[in-house]
Amino acid sequence: MATVNINDVLTSRARVNRVQERGKLHLSDTQADIVRIVKRIPGITVGEIATAMKRRPNVISYHLKLLRDGGLVRLEEDGRHVRVYPIESAVAMI
């Protein structure tokens, strides 16, 4: 299991909020945190993200589907797990 320091992820939230103010990005704090985790650890599973963020996997799955539909991440089934990868060109601004 990958180790994520959630405090590192949350400290960069202010940068995302500045981008949001310019109208370039419309992500919730949860979605922005997920994107930063996935960008840092490509291939992380939904369960690992949920554990790192202290959220339920179904909440993470909901946000991941929105991020996938928005073209920021791609989801791959790997047996019983779903792995999450960033779409590099889309998440470069975060």
Sequence and secondary structure as in RCSB ss.txt:
>XXXX:A:sequence
MATVNINDVLTSRARVNRVQERGKLHLSDTQADIVRIVKRIPGITVGEIATAMKRRPNVISYHLKLLRDGGLVRL
EEDGRHVRVYPIESAVAMI
>XXXX:A:secstr
     HHHHHHTHHHHHHHHHTTS    HHHHHHHHHHHHSTTEEHHHHHHHHT  HHHHHHHHHHHHHTTSEEE
EEETTEEEEEE HHHHTT 
